[in-house]
Amino acid sequence: ARCRAPGGGVIRARRVLVLDDDPAIRKVLTGELAAAGYEASAAADGNEGLAVLAGFPADVVIADLAMPNMDGFAFIAQVRRSSKVPIIVLSVRGGESDKIRALDLGADDYVTKPVSMPELLARVRTQIRRWSRSLRARAAAAYHSSPGKRMPFSSWARRMTRNTSSAFAGALLPPPN
């Protein structure tokens, strides 16, 4: 999905991946995210989530912990091996030990169900803001450390941050020569 930028250009809608084993929760969350202007995709467990992420470079992941096959903890650990995409845990598990474990494995936020949609959407916006700043900072660092012919930084940074898939694997390439 694409939307209009303030300057008249077209930009890609922010992408959110929802992982939950409950089909009703997946449907509600993806519907609410779409209504808020996000491009949403869903998966029923961690294995399916990893497969979806391979073709759907998400800007944020919302993941439940209690899922079949690969639970949320294993999913977080697996994603963190290759990506820094923000992960928001949305779980009925409200115990301190679950929260600490998920955050220590690399989750960026932890929300206990039930949660209001306005609060969840605010948390998604916050993670996207942080992720975008991080991408721009890494792009700037990579640009300034790369030798050789350089295009104007603003052009290169736009190219690098336009599609998070290039940064999804955690690698930023130097500008073309």
Number of C-alpha atoms within 10 A of each C-alpha: 12 12 14 11 10 8 6 8 8 11 14 14 16 21 22 26 26 29 31 28 20 14 13 9 13 20 15 12 24 19 16 16 23 17 11 11 15 20 21 24 23 23 21 20 24 28 19 15 24 18 11 16 18 12 9 18 21 24 26 23 28 24 30 28 24 18 19 13 12 19 19 27 23 16 22 26 15 17 21 18 11 12 14 20 24 24 27 25 27 24 21 14 17 13 9 8 10 15 19 13 12 22 18 13 17 21 26 17 17 22 19 14 13 9 12 8 13 11 11 17 15 11 16 21 14 13 21 19 12 11 18 16 13 14 20 15 13 19 25 18 13 17 20 13 10 12 11 10 8 14 13 9 14 10 10 18 20 12 14 22 19 14 16 21 18 15 20 19 17 17 14 18 13 19 22 9 8
